[in-house]
């Protein structure tokens, strides 16, 4: 039996849909394709496997799994992102089932999937414990879960924290999304679910032709949370100060500053989970 969501959670979901529909997330997702390829390879996905990609965005992990012959279902709360995912799949001749839905109430039967993935997605749902239970619920007793999320000190997480510091807090009592990048937090989420977890920290390099300023120009144009923040902070006259902080933050991570280029490392936590069961 599923219970009705509180009004505050429903409002937050509405805000999330609008936020991710802003900009053009597909352009941002191009920067993280290697991460999705990484987790799909770690899970050894292949032909005949039923795979669910939760909070798929525009489908990076879903397309990587489908290219290996898996039967893939891709779920996201924002229909605009799903439409872009459909276009990407069609352009590559890949078959993926695209489903509008909520990571906190997955519309699938218990044990339906051989593998359940989420790359930089499930972290944005407000109820972390609920999401963990749902991921485990729809995973087969002999299946595998693969999660990828930014660590708290990574530049993307720091940008999200900066946005949060400038905007009013949501009316929902929830830990920040980058908590999913902390091993201890993820362990607590799955502690009562009888999951065996493996952790690894890897690094993605954001590489962009041009300076840090031009990279931030790109980022603020296409990344939904920044697009939404700009609209609000510009009205309040606080956008220039905020943007300066964003530029300074990325510049502090830029390893190519000597030659005027842009190359910034970003750590992410990889979690591979398997249900504990008798052999």
Secondary structure, DSSP 8 states (H G I E B T S, - for coil): ------HHHHHHHHHHHHHHHSS-HHHHHGGGHHHHHHHHHHTT--TT-EEEEET-TTTHHHHHHHHTT-EEEEEES-HHHHHHHHHHHHHHT--EEEEE-BTTB--S-TT-EEEEEEES-GGGSS-HHHHHHHHHHTEEEEEEEEEEEE-TTSHHHHHHHHHHHHS---SS----GGGGG-HHHHHHHTGGGTEEEEEEEEEEEEEESS-HHHHHHHHHHH-HHHHHHHHHHHHHT-HHHHHHHHHHHHHHHBS-GGGT-EEEEEEEEEEEEEE----
